[in-house]
Each structure stands twice: as C-alpha cells, then as structure tokens.
Amino acid sequence: MTPMHLGQPSALPSSPEEAVLDYVPNPRAGQLYLVRFTAPEFTSLCPVTAQPDFAHLVIDYAPGETIVESKSLKLFLGAFRNHCAFHEDCTVGIGERLFREMAPRWLRIGGYWYPRGGIPIDVFWQSGAPPQGLWLPDQGVAPYRGRG
C-alpha cells in the first residue's frame, strides 16, 4: 500500500476514471472518529451545455482499516474540472467510489452546488446509518440565500 502521489510530482488526471486514489493504514484503527474533507471550489462541467458548475463539497467518513491520502483525493476531485456530469452523478459517484475503495465504517458527502438558471441544487449521499456514538457535526454550509 505504497502511496503513488505522496512526496512525488503528480499531474492532474485527465478524468475521474483515470485518477488513482491512494489509501494508507489508519493510524488509529479500532477508534471511532470522523474525518472531514472540504472542497469549497469543486468544479465540473454541465453535460448539456459544457458550462462550468461549481460546488462546495463536504466529505465526512469514519475510517476503517485505511484512510484516503489527501493529495490523491485533491487530484481525484480536480479531475472533474473537465468532466461532464450532472450534479447528482458527481456527488453520489464520489461518495460511492470512496466507500467502495476505502471501505470506511461510514461515509457521507454533501454537494452544495451554486445556482445555475436560478436554482441551487444540493445533493446528499451516505453509506447507511452512522455508527452509534460517532460525533457528527453539522456540515456547516449555509443554504443558498441569494441577495435577500
């Protein structure tokens, strides 16, 4: 389980499918705790117009035997910059891939998408019920209020 990206020069993958996510042993395996990654400048492309879409992503997970290496996660998320997909597909797909590959005890993702056509779209996915006793802070992203 040697990380491919950590400490190495790494180019931005051309697509999310080509991105390699690195996982390392959980230094606190057996402990119940929450890890949060926030990507306030996530970008993808609309599959219909190819115009950019922007989101504030919040990824929370309770690690199992491994944790995701943050540089590889950053490169994976950056690979969406030229990827055409609807908000729902991006958000749920990121959550499903992390859950499938990392096998955490629990994972949730909140995709808080900025308005296009006057409608903000928020997308939420989680792997199931959170483990009992896990501290779940609010994701801290205010609902979109526009100018009023």
DSSP file (Angstrom, degrees, kcal/mol; ACC not computed):
  #  RESIDUE AA STRUCTURE BP1 BP2  ACC     N-H-->O    O-->H-N    N-H-->O    O-->H-N    TCO  KAPPA ALPHA  PHI   PSI    X-CA   Y-CA   Z-CA
    1    1 A M              0   0    0      0, 0.0    21,-0.0     0, 0.0     3,-0.0   0.000 360.0 360.0 360.0  51.4    0.0    0.0    0.0
    2    2 A T        -     0   0    0     22,-0.1    21,-0.1     1,-0.1    22,-0.1  -0.717 360.0-116.4 -82.3 122.6    2.7    2.5   -1.0
    3    3 A P        -     0   0    0      0, 0.0    -1,-0.1     0, 0.0    19,-0.0  -0.335  17.2-155.1 -61.4 136.4    1.1    5.8   -2.0
    4    4 A M  S    S+     0   0    0      1,-0.1    17,-0.0    16,-0.0    -2,-0.0   0.807  89.2  31.9 -78.8 -32.6    1.7    6.8   -5.6
    5    5 A H  S >  S+     0   0    0     15,-0.1     3,-2.5     2,-0.1    -1,-0.1   0.785  85.2 107.5-100.5 -32.1    1.3   10.5   -5.1
    6    6 A L  T 3  S-     0   0    0      1,-0.3    63,-0.0     3,-0.0     0, 0.0  -0.287 100.7  -3.1 -60.1 121.3    2.7   11.3   -1.7
    7    7 A G  T 3  S+     0   0    0      1,-0.2    -1,-0.3    -2,-0.1    -2,-0.1   0.565 116.2 102.3  76.0   8.9    6.0   13.1   -1.9
    8    8 A Q  S <  S-     0   0    0     -3,-2.5    -1,-0.2     2,-0.0     2,-0.2  -0.914  81.9-103.1-123.3 148.6    6.1   12.7   -5.7
    9    9 A P        -     0   0    0      0, 0.0     2,-0.4     0, 0.0    -3,-0.0  -0.529  46.2-171.1 -64.5 136.0    5.3   15.2   -8.6
   10   10 A S        -     0   0    0     -2,-0.2     2,-0.2     3,-0.0    -5,-0.0  -0.993  16.3-141.9-138.2 129.4    1.8   14.3   -9.8
   11   11 A A        -     0   0    0     -2,-0.4     3,-0.0     1,-0.1    64,-0.0  -0.547  36.6 -97.1 -83.2 153.0    0.0   15.6  -12.9
   12   12 A L        -     0   0    0     -2,-0.2    -1,-0.1     1,-0.1    64,-0.1  -0.565  46.3-115.0 -67.5 125.7   -3.8   16.3  -12.7
   13   13 A P        -     0   0    0      0, 0.0     6,-0.1     0, 0.0    -1,-0.1  -0.277  14.1-129.3 -61.5 150.4   -5.6   13.2  -14.1
   14   14 A S  S    S+     0   0    0      1,-0.1    68,-0.1    67,-0.1     3,-0.1   0.666  87.3   9.9 -77.6 -15.4   -7.5   13.8  -17.3
   15   15 A S  S  > S-     0   0    0      1,-0.1     4,-1.0    68,-0.1     3,-0.5  -0.985  75.0-111.7-155.5 158.6  -10.6   12.2  -15.9
   16   16 A P  T  4 S+     0   0    0      0, 0.0     3,-0.3     0, 0.0    64,-0.1   0.852 117.3  58.4 -60.8 -33.1  -12.0   10.9  -12.6
   17   17 A E  T  4 S+     0   0    0      1,-0.2    59,-0.0    62,-0.1    -3,-0.0   0.839 107.0  46.7 -66.4 -32.3  -11.9    7.4  -14.0
   18   18 A E  T  4 S+     0   0    0     -3,-0.5    -1,-0.2    61,-0.1     2,-0.1   0.653  89.8 107.0 -82.0 -16.6   -8.1    7.7  -14.6
   19   19 A A     <  -     0   0    0     -4,-1.0     2,-0.6    -3,-0.3    -7,-0.0  -0.392  61.9-145.7 -67.2 137.3   -7.5    9.2  -11.2
   20   20 A V        -     0   0    0     -2,-0.1     2,-0.5    52,-0.0    56,-0.1  -0.923   7.5-152.6-105.5 120.6   -5.7    6.9   -8.7
   21   21 A L        -     0   0    0     -2,-0.6     2,-0.4    54,-0.1    49,-0.1  -0.811  11.2-146.4 -92.7 129.4   -6.8    7.3   -5.1
   22   22 A D        -     0   0    0     -2,-0.5    47,-2.9    47,-0.3     2,-0.4  -0.763  11.9-166.2 -96.4 141.4   -4.1    6.3   -2.5
   23   23 A Y  E     -A   68   0A   0     -2,-0.4    45,-0.2    45,-0.2     3,-0.0  -0.973   2.3-168.8-125.8 142.1   -5.0    4.8    0.8
   24   24 A V  E     -A   67   0A   0     43,-2.5    43,-2.5    -2,-0.4   -22,-0.1  -0.867  38.8 -78.7-125.3 159.9   -2.8    4.4    3.8
   25   25 A P  E     -A   66   0A   0      0, 0.0    41,-0.3     0, 0.0    40,-0.1  -0.300  49.3-110.7 -59.2 139.4   -3.2    2.4    7.0
   26   26 A N    >   -     0   0    0     39,-2.7     3,-1.3     1,-0.2    40,-0.0  -0.601  20.9-152.4 -70.4 118.3   -5.4    4.0    9.6
   27   27 A P  T 3  S+     0   0    0      0, 0.0    -1,-0.2     0, 0.0    38,-0.0   0.661  96.0  40.1 -69.6 -13.0   -3.1    5.1   12.4
   28   28 A R  T >  S+     0   0    0      3,-0.1     3,-2.4     5,-0.0    -2,-0.1  -0.193  80.2 167.4-125.7  39.3   -6.0    4.8   14.8
   29   29 A A  T <   +     0   0    0     -3,-1.3    36,-0.1     1,-0.3     3,-0.1  -0.275  68.7  32.4 -54.9 139.0   -7.7    1.7   13.5
   30   30 A G  T 3  S+     0   0    0      1,-0.4     2,-0.3    34,-0.2    -1,-0.3   0.134  96.4 107.0  95.6 -20.4  -10.2    0.5   16.1
   31   31 A Q    <   -     0   0    0     -3,-2.4     2,-0.8    33,-0.1    -1,-0.4  -0.705  69.4-131.6 -89.3 143.1  -11.0    4.0   17.2
   32   32 A L        +     0   0    0     -2,-0.3     2,-0.3    -3,-0.1   103,-0.1  -0.859  49.8 136.9 -94.3 113.1  -14.3    5.6   16.2
   33   33 A Y        -     0   0    0     -2,-0.8     2,-0.4    30,-0.2   101,-0.1  -0.964  46.6-116.9-151.2 166.0  -13.7    9.0   14.8
   34   34 A L        -     0   0    0     -2,-0.3     2,-0.4    28,-0.2    28,-0.2  -0.877  15.8-162.5-111.8 137.4  -14.7   11.3   12.0
   35   35 A V  E     -B   61   0B   0     26,-2.8    26,-2.3    -2,-0.4     2,-0.4  -0.963  11.1-163.3-114.1 135.8  -12.5   12.7    9.2
   36   36 A R  E     -B   60   0B   0     -2,-0.4     2,-0.4    24,-0.2    24,-0.2  -0.980   9.4-173.5-124.8 130.0  -13.8   15.7    7.2
   37   37 A F  E     -B   59   0B   0     22,-2.8    22,-3.1    -2,-0.4     2,-0.5  -0.974   8.8-163.8-115.0 135.9  -12.6   16.9    3.9
   38   38 A T  E     -B   58   0B   0     -2,-0.4    20,-0.2    20,-0.2    -2,-0.0  -0.982  11.2-177.0-122.1 127.7  -14.0   20.2    2.5
   39   39 A A  E >   +B   57   0B   0     18,-2.8    18,-2.5    -2,-0.5     3,-1.0  -0.808   6.6 173.6-121.8  87.5  -13.6   21.2   -1.2
   40   40 A P  E 3  S+     0   0B   0      0, 0.0    -1,-0.1     0, 0.0    18,-0.1   0.552  76.9  47.3 -76.0  -5.9  -15.1   24.7   -1.4
   41   41 A E  E 3  S+     0   0B   0     16,-0.1    15,-0.2    13,-0.1     2,-0.1  -0.108  73.5 155.1-126.6  37.1  -14.1   25.2   -5.0
   42   42 A F  E <   -B   55   0B   0     13,-1.6    13,-2.3    -3,-1.0     2,-0.4  -0.401  21.5-168.6 -65.5 140.2  -15.1   21.9   -6.7
   43   43 A T  E     +B   54   0B   0     34,-0.3     2,-0.3    11,-0.2    11,-0.2  -0.996  17.9 154.2-136.5 138.2  -15.7   22.3  -10.4
   44   44 A S  E     -B   53   0B   0      9,-2.0     9,-3.1    -2,-0.4     2,-0.4  -0.826  38.4-103.2-141.3-175.6  -17.2   20.1  -13.1
   45   45 A L  E     -Bc  52  84B   0     38,-2.8    40,-2.2    35,-0.3     6,-0.1  -0.916  28.8-111.1-118.2 143.9  -19.0   20.7  -16.5
   46   46 A C     >  -     0   0    0      5,-2.9     4,-1.9    -2,-0.4    40,-0.1  -0.529  23.4-140.7 -65.9 130.7  -22.6   20.6  -17.4
   47   47 A P  T  4 S+     0   0    0      0, 0.0    -1,-0.1     0, 0.0    37,-0.1   0.644  98.2  42.1 -71.8 -11.9  -23.2   17.6  -19.7
   48   48 A V  T  4 S+     0   0    0      3,-0.1    -2,-0.0    37,-0.1    36,-0.0   0.864 131.4  17.2 -97.4 -48.2  -25.6   19.6  -21.8
   49   49 A T  T  4 S-     0   0    0      2,-0.1    -4,-0.0     0, 0.0     0, 0.0   0.614  87.0-133.1-101.9 -15.0  -24.0   23.0  -22.2
   50   50 A A     <  +     0   0    0     -4,-1.9     3,-0.1     1,-0.3    34,-0.0   0.617  58.5 143.0  64.7  14.3  -20.4   22.2  -21.2
   51   51 A Q        -     0   0    0      1,-0.1    -5,-2.9    -6,-0.1    -1,-0.3  -0.539  59.3 -94.7 -78.0 151.3  -20.6   25.4  -19.0
   52   52 A P  E     -B   45   0B   0      0, 0.0     2,-0.4     0, 0.0    -7,-0.2  -0.411  34.8-159.8 -71.0 142.1  -18.8   25.1  -15.6
   53   53 A D  E     -B   44   0B   0     -9,-3.1    -9,-2.0    -2,-0.1     2,-0.4  -0.944   7.4-155.3-117.1 143.3  -20.6   24.1  -12.5
   54   54 A F  E     +B   43   0B   0     -2,-0.4    60,-2.7    60,-0.2     2,-0.3  -0.936  14.7 172.9-124.1 142.4  -19.3   24.9   -9.0
   55   55 A A  E     -BD  42 113B   0    -13,-2.3   -13,-1.6    -2,-0.4     2,-0.6  -0.968  33.0-132.7-143.8 159.0  -19.9   23.3   -5.7
   56   56 A H  E     - D   0 112B   0     56,-2.1    56,-2.2    -2,-0.3     2,-0.4  -0.967  34.8-162.5-108.5 109.5  -18.8   23.2   -2.1
   57   57 A L  E     -BD  39 111B   0    -18,-2.5   -18,-2.8    -2,-0.6     2,-0.4  -0.764  12.4-170.1 -98.4 140.8  -18.3   19.6   -1.2
   58   58 A V  E     -BD  38 110B   0     52,-2.2    52,-2.5    -2,-0.4     2,-0.5  -0.981   4.9-171.0-128.4 119.4  -18.1   18.2    2.3
   59   59 A I  E     -BD  37 109B   0    -22,-3.1   -22,-2.8    -2,-0.4     2,-0.4  -0.952   5.1-179.1-114.2 119.2  -16.9   14.6    2.7
   60   60 A D  E     +BD  36 108B   0     48,-2.6    48,-2.9    -2,-0.5     2,-0.3  -0.946   8.1 166.4-115.5 136.4  -17.2   13.0    6.2
   61   61 A Y  E     -BD  35 107B   0    -26,-2.3   -26,-2.8    -2,-0.4    46,-0.2  -0.997  35.7-138.1-150.3 151.6  -16.1    9.5    7.0
   62   62 A A  E     - D   0 106B   0     44,-2.6    43,-2.5    -2,-0.3    44,-1.1  -0.928  42.0-127.6-102.3 108.0  -15.4    7.2    9.9
   63   63 A P        -     0   0    0      0, 0.0   -30,-0.2     0, 0.0   -33,-0.2  -0.135  24.8-172.0 -62.0 150.5  -12.3    5.3    8.9
   64   64 A G  S    S-     0   0    0      2,-0.8   -34,-0.2    38,-0.2   -33,-0.1   0.393  71.1 -33.4-100.3-117.1  -11.9    1.5    8.9
   65   65 A E  S    S+     0   0    0     38,-0.4   -39,-2.7    37,-0.2     2,-0.3   0.675 128.6  38.0 -83.0 -18.6   -8.5    0.0    8.3
   66   66 A T  E     -A   25   0A   0     36,-0.4    -2,-0.8   -41,-0.3     2,-0.3  -0.872  62.0-151.7-130.9 163.7   -7.4    2.7    5.8
   67   67 A I  E     -A   24   0A   0    -43,-2.5   -43,-2.5    -2,-0.3     2,-0.3  -0.938  31.7-107.5-126.4 153.8   -7.6    6.4    5.3
   68   68 A V  E     -A   23   0A   0     -2,-0.3     2,-0.4   -45,-0.2   -45,-0.2  -0.644  32.6-119.5 -82.1 137.8   -7.6    8.3    2.0
   69   69 A E     >  -     0   0    0    -47,-2.9     4,-1.7    -2,-0.3   -47,-0.3  -0.646  20.6-137.2 -78.0 129.7   -4.4   10.2    1.3
   70   70 A S  H  > S+     0   0    0     -2,-0.4     4,-2.5     1,-0.2     5,-0.2   0.811  97.0  54.4 -66.3 -34.7   -5.3   13.8    0.9
   71   71 A K  H  > S+     0   0    0      1,-0.2     4,-2.3     2,-0.2    -1,-0.2   0.927 109.8  47.9 -65.4 -42.3   -3.1   14.7   -2.1
   72   72 A S  H  > S+     0   0    0     -3,-0.2     4,-2.4     1,-0.2    -1,-0.2   0.874 111.4  51.5 -65.6 -35.0   -4.6   11.8   -4.2
   73   73 A L  H  X S+     0   0    0     -4,-1.7     4,-2.8     2,-0.2     5,-0.2   0.916 108.5  51.3 -65.2 -42.6   -8.1   13.0   -3.1
   74   74 A K  H  X S+     0   0    0     -4,-2.5     4,-2.2     1,-0.2    -2,-0.2   0.913 112.0  46.3 -60.4 -43.1   -7.3   16.5   -4.3
   75   75 A L  H  X S+     0   0    0     -4,-2.3     4,-1.4     2,-0.2    -1,-0.2   0.893 111.7  51.7 -67.2 -39.8   -6.1   15.2   -7.7
   76   76 A F  H  < S+     0   0    0     -4,-2.4     3,-0.4     2,-0.2     4,-0.3   0.944 112.7  44.6 -59.9 -49.5   -9.2   13.0   -8.0
   77   77 A L  H >< S+     0   0    0     -4,-2.8     3,-1.4     1,-0.2   -34,-0.3   0.881 110.6  55.0 -64.8 -37.3  -11.5   15.9   -7.3
   78   78 A G  H >< S+     0   0    0     -4,-2.2     3,-1.8     1,-0.3    -1,-0.2   0.774  93.6  70.6 -65.2 -26.2   -9.5   18.2   -9.6
   79   79 A A  G >< S+     0   0    0     -4,-1.4     3,-0.6    -3,-0.4    -1,-0.3   0.641  85.9  67.8 -66.8 -13.6  -10.0   15.6  -12.4
   80   80 A F  G X  S+     0   0    0     -3,-1.4     3,-1.9    -4,-0.3   -35,-0.3   0.596  72.4  93.5 -78.9 -10.4  -13.7   16.6  -12.5
   81   81 A R  G <  S+     0   0    0     -3,-1.8    -1,-0.2     1,-0.3    -2,-0.1   0.837 100.3  25.4 -53.6 -37.2  -12.7   20.0  -13.9
   82   82 A N  G <  S+     0   0    0     -3,-0.6     2,-0.5    -4,-0.2    -1,-0.3   0.085  99.8 113.0-113.0  21.5  -13.2   18.8  -17.5
   83   83 A H    <   -     0   0    0     -3,-1.9   -38,-2.8   -40,-0.2     2,-0.7  -0.832  59.3-142.4-100.2 127.1  -15.7   16.1  -16.7
   84   84 A C  B     +c   45   0B   0     -2,-0.5     2,-0.3   -40,-0.2   -38,-0.2  -0.797  45.4 125.9 -91.5 116.7  -19.3   16.5  -18.0
   85   85 A A        -     0   0    0    -40,-2.2   -37,-0.1    -2,-0.7     2,-0.1  -0.967  58.6 -99.2-163.6 152.6  -21.8   15.1  -15.5
   86   86 A F     >  -     0   0    0     -2,-0.3     4,-2.3   -40,-0.1     3,-0.2  -0.356  42.0-107.0 -70.7 158.3  -24.9   16.2  -13.6
   87   87 A H  H  > S+     0   0    0      1,-0.2     4,-2.5     2,-0.2     5,-0.3   0.885 119.9  52.8 -53.1 -44.1  -24.6   17.4  -10.0
   88   88 A E  H  > S+     0   0    0      1,-0.2     4,-2.3     2,-0.2     5,-0.4   0.905 108.9  48.9 -61.9 -42.6  -26.2   14.2   -8.7
   89   89 A D  H  > S+     0   0    0     -3,-0.2     4,-2.1     2,-0.2     5,-0.2   0.914 113.1  46.8 -65.6 -44.2  -23.8   12.0  -10.7
   90   90 A C  H  X S+     0   0    0     -4,-2.3     4,-2.2     2,-0.2     5,-0.2   0.963 116.4  43.0 -61.5 -52.7  -20.7   13.8   -9.5
   91   91 A T  H  X S+     0   0    0     -4,-2.5     4,-1.9     1,-0.2    -2,-0.2   0.949 120.3  38.9 -63.1 -53.0  -21.7   13.9   -5.8
   92   92 A V  H  X S+     0   0    0     -4,-2.3     4,-2.9    -5,-0.3     5,-0.2   0.893 114.3  55.5 -67.4 -39.2  -23.0   10.4   -5.5
   93   93 A G  H  X S+     0   0    0     -4,-2.1     4,-2.4    -5,-0.4    -1,-0.2   0.887 107.2  49.4 -61.2 -40.2  -20.2    9.0   -7.7
   94   94 A I  H  X S+     0   0    0     -4,-2.2     4,-2.3    -5,-0.2     5,-0.2   0.945 113.5  46.5 -63.2 -47.8  -17.5   10.5   -5.5
   95   95 A G  H  X S+     0   0    0     -4,-1.9     4,-2.4    -5,-0.2    -2,-0.2   0.924 113.4  48.2 -60.7 -45.6  -19.1    9.1   -2.3
   96   96 A E  H  X S+     0   0    0     -4,-2.9     4,-2.7     2,-0.2     5,-0.2   0.906 111.7  49.3 -64.0 -41.8  -19.7    5.6   -3.9
   97   97 A R  H  X S+     0   0    0     -4,-2.4     4,-2.6    -5,-0.2     5,-0.3   0.941 112.7  46.4 -65.2 -45.6  -16.1    5.4   -5.1
   98   98 A L  H  X>S+     0   0    0     -4,-2.3     4,-2.4    -5,-0.2     5,-0.5   0.917 115.2  47.2 -61.1 -42.4  -14.5    6.4   -1.8
   99   99 A F  H  X5S+     0   0    0     -4,-2.4     4,-1.4    -5,-0.2    -2,-0.2   0.913 114.1  46.8 -66.3 -42.4  -16.8    4.0    0.1
  100  100 A R  H  <5S+     0   0    0     -4,-2.7    -2,-0.2    -5,-0.2    -1,-0.2   0.929 121.6  34.4 -65.3 -46.7  -16.1    1.1   -2.3
  101  101 A E  H  <5S+     0   0    0     -4,-2.6    -2,-0.2    -5,-0.2    -3,-0.2   0.897 125.9  36.1 -80.2 -41.7  -12.3    1.5   -2.4
  102  102 A M  H  <5S-     0   0    0     -4,-2.4   -36,-0.4    -5,-0.3   -38,-0.2   0.766  86.5-149.8 -85.6 -26.4  -11.5    2.7    1.1
  103  103 A A     << -     0   0    0     -4,-1.4   -38,-0.4    -5,-0.5   -37,-0.2   0.944  25.2-178.2  53.4  55.1  -14.2    0.6    2.9
  104  104 A P        -     0   0    0      0, 0.0     3,-0.1     0, 0.0    -1,-0.1  -0.284  40.9-111.5 -73.0 168.7  -14.7    3.0    5.8
  105  105 A R  S    S-     0   0    0    -43,-2.5     2,-0.3     1,-0.3   -41,-0.1   0.838  97.6  -9.8 -66.9 -32.0  -17.1    2.2    8.6
  106  106 A W  E     -D   62   0B   0    -44,-1.1   -44,-2.6    24,-0.1     2,-0.3  -0.966  65.7-172.7-164.2 149.3  -19.4    5.0    7.3
  107  107 A L  E     +D   61   0B   0     -2,-0.3    20,-2.7   -46,-0.2     2,-0.3  -0.993   3.6 178.5-149.8 143.4  -19.2    7.9    4.8
  108  108 A R  E     -DE  60 126B   0    -48,-2.9   -48,-2.6    -2,-0.3     2,-0.4  -0.986   7.5-163.7-139.9 152.5  -21.4   10.8    3.8
  109  109 A I  E     -DE  59 125B   0     16,-2.8    16,-2.1    -2,-0.3     2,-0.5  -1.000   3.7-161.7-135.8 136.9  -21.0   13.5    1.2
  110  110 A G  E     -DE  58 124B   0    -52,-2.5   -52,-2.2    -2,-0.4     2,-0.7  -0.982   4.8-164.7-115.3 123.4  -22.8   16.8    0.9
  111  111 A G  E     -DE  57 123B   0     12,-3.6    12,-2.7    -2,-0.5     2,-0.9  -0.931   2.5-171.1-108.8 110.6  -22.7   18.6   -2.5
  112  112 A Y  E     -DE  56 122B   0    -56,-2.2   -56,-2.1    -2,-0.7     2,-0.3  -0.833  15.1-162.8-104.6  94.8  -23.8   22.2   -2.2
  113  113 A W  E     -D   55   0B   0      8,-2.0     8,-0.5    -2,-0.9   -58,-0.3  -0.586  16.0-122.1 -87.8 138.2  -24.0   23.4   -5.8
  114  114 A Y        -     0   0    0    -60,-2.7   -60,-0.2    -2,-0.3     7,-0.2  -0.439  45.7 -82.0 -75.3 151.7  -24.1   27.0   -6.7
  115  115 A P        +     0   0    0      0, 0.0     2,-0.4     0, 0.0    -1,-0.1  -0.183  42.7 178.5 -61.2 141.4  -27.1   28.2   -8.8
  116  116 A R  B >  S+F  119   0C   0      3,-1.1     3,-1.0    -3,-0.1   -63,-0.0  -0.974  81.3   6.8-134.7 128.2  -27.3   27.8  -12.5
  117  117 A G  T 3  S-     0   0    0     -2,-0.4    -1,-0.0     1,-0.2     0, 0.0   0.746 133.4 -64.4  69.7  22.2  -30.5   29.0  -14.1
  118  118 A G  T 3  S+     0   0    0      1,-0.1    -1,-0.2     0, 0.0     0, 0.0   0.473 114.2 104.3  84.6   2.2  -31.5   30.5  -10.7
  119  119 A I  B <   -F  116   0C   0     -3,-1.0    -3,-1.1    -5,-0.1     2,-0.3  -0.943  56.1-152.8-124.1 114.1  -31.8   27.1   -8.9
  120  120 A P        -     0   0    0      0, 0.0     2,-0.5     0, 0.0    -6,-0.2  -0.613  14.1-152.8 -76.8 145.2  -29.2   25.8   -6.4
  121  121 A I        -     0   0    0     -8,-0.5    -8,-2.0    -2,-0.3     2,-0.5  -0.980   8.4-167.6-122.1 122.4  -29.0   22.1   -6.2
  122  122 A D  E     -E  112   0B   0     -2,-0.5     2,-0.4   -10,-0.2   -10,-0.2  -0.935   6.4-167.4-109.5 132.1  -27.9   20.3   -3.0
  123  123 A V  E     -E  111   0B   0    -12,-2.7   -12,-3.6    -2,-0.5     2,-0.4  -0.974   3.8-173.6-124.8 131.0  -27.1   16.6   -3.2
  124  124 A F  E     +E  110   0B   0     -2,-0.4     2,-0.3   -14,-0.2   -14,-0.2  -0.974   6.9 169.9-128.3 138.2  -26.6   14.3   -0.2
  125  125 A W  E     +E  109   0B   0    -16,-2.1   -16,-2.8    -2,-0.4     2,-0.3  -0.996   3.6 178.1-144.0 142.2  -25.5   10.7    0.0
  126  126 A Q  E     -E  108   0B   0     -2,-0.3   -18,-0.2   -18,-0.2     3,-0.1  -0.985  35.0-125.4-142.7 157.1  -24.4    8.4    2.8
  127  127 A S  S    S-     0   0    0    -20,-2.7     2,-0.3    -2,-0.3   -19,-0.1   0.613  75.6 -65.5 -76.4 -13.3  -23.4    4.8    3.0
  128  128 A G  S    S-     0   0    0    -21,-0.3    -1,-0.2     3,-0.0   -21,-0.1  -0.968  87.6 -17.8 155.9-164.0  -26.0    3.9    5.7
  129  129 A A  S    S-     0   0    0     -2,-0.3     3,-0.1     1,-0.1    -2,-0.0  -0.464  74.1-108.9 -69.1 140.0  -26.8    4.8    9.3
  130  130 A P        -     0   0    0      0, 0.0    -1,-0.1     0, 0.0     3,-0.1  -0.362  42.4 -91.2 -67.5 150.5  -23.8    6.3   11.1
  131  131 A P    >   -     0   0    0      0, 0.0     3,-1.9     0, 0.0     2,-0.1  -0.315  50.9 -95.9 -60.3 142.8  -22.2    4.1   13.8
  132  132 A Q  T 3  S+     0   0    0      1,-0.3     3,-0.1    -3,-0.1    -3,-0.0  -0.378 110.5  22.2 -61.1 132.9  -23.6    4.6   17.2
  133  133 A G  T 3  S+     0   0    0      1,-0.3     2,-0.4    -3,-0.1    -1,-0.3   0.376  85.3 137.9  91.4  -3.8  -21.5    7.1   19.2
  134  134 A L    <   -     0   0    0     -3,-1.9     2,-0.6  -101,-0.1    -1,-0.3  -0.626  55.9-127.1 -77.2 128.3  -19.9    8.8   16.2
  135  135 A W        -     0   0    0     -2,-0.4    -1,-0.1  -103,-0.1  -101,-0.0  -0.665  27.2-170.5 -76.6 119.6  -19.8   12.6   16.7
  136  136 A L        -     0   0    0     -2,-0.6     3,-0.1    -6,-0.0    -1,-0.1  -0.823   2.5-165.0-115.2  90.3  -21.5   14.1   13.6
  137  137 A P        -     0   0    0      0, 0.0    -2,-0.0     0, 0.0     0, 0.0  -0.375  36.7 -90.6 -69.0 155.0  -21.0   17.9   13.5
  138  138 A D        -     0   0    0      1,-0.1     0, 0.0     2,-0.1     0, 0.0  -0.298  35.9-117.7 -57.5 148.3  -23.2   19.8   11.1
  139  139 A Q        -     0   0    0      2,-0.1    -1,-0.1     1,-0.1     3,-0.1   0.655  37.2-136.2 -71.0 -12.2  -21.6   20.2    7.7
  140  140 A G        +     0   0    0      1,-0.2     2,-0.7   -82,-0.0    -1,-0.1   0.618  57.5 132.2  76.4  13.4  -21.5   24.0    8.2
  141  141 A V        -     0   0    0    -85,-0.0    -1,-0.2   -83,-0.0    -2,-0.1  -0.888  51.6-136.4-104.0 117.9  -22.7   25.1    4.8
  142  142 A A        -     0   0    0     -2,-0.7     3,-0.1     1,-0.1     0, 0.0  -0.395  27.7-101.6 -69.4 144.6  -25.4   27.6    4.9
  143  143 A P        -     0   0    0      0, 0.0     2,-0.2     0, 0.0    -1,-0.1  -0.325  49.3 -90.9 -61.2 150.7  -28.3   27.2    2.5
  144  144 A Y        +     0   0    0      1,-0.1    -3,-0.0    -3,-0.1   -30,-0.0  -0.449  48.2 171.8 -67.5 130.7  -28.1   29.4   -0.5
  145  145 A R    >   -     0   0    0      1,-0.2     3,-1.3    -2,-0.2    -1,-0.1   0.466  20.6-156.2-119.6  -5.5  -29.9   32.7    0.1
  146  146 A G  T 3   -     0   0    0      1,-0.2    -1,-0.2     2,-0.2     0, 0.0  -0.368  62.4 -32.9  63.6-140.1  -29.1   34.8   -2.9
  147  147 A R  T 3         0   0    0      1,-0.2    -1,-0.2    -2,-0.0    -2,-0.0   0.432 360.0 360.0 -95.1   0.3  -29.3   38.6   -2.3
  148  148 A G    <         0   0    0     -3,-1.3    -1,-0.2     0, 0.0    -2,-0.2   0.458 360.0 360.0-115.3 360.0  -32.2   38.6    0.1
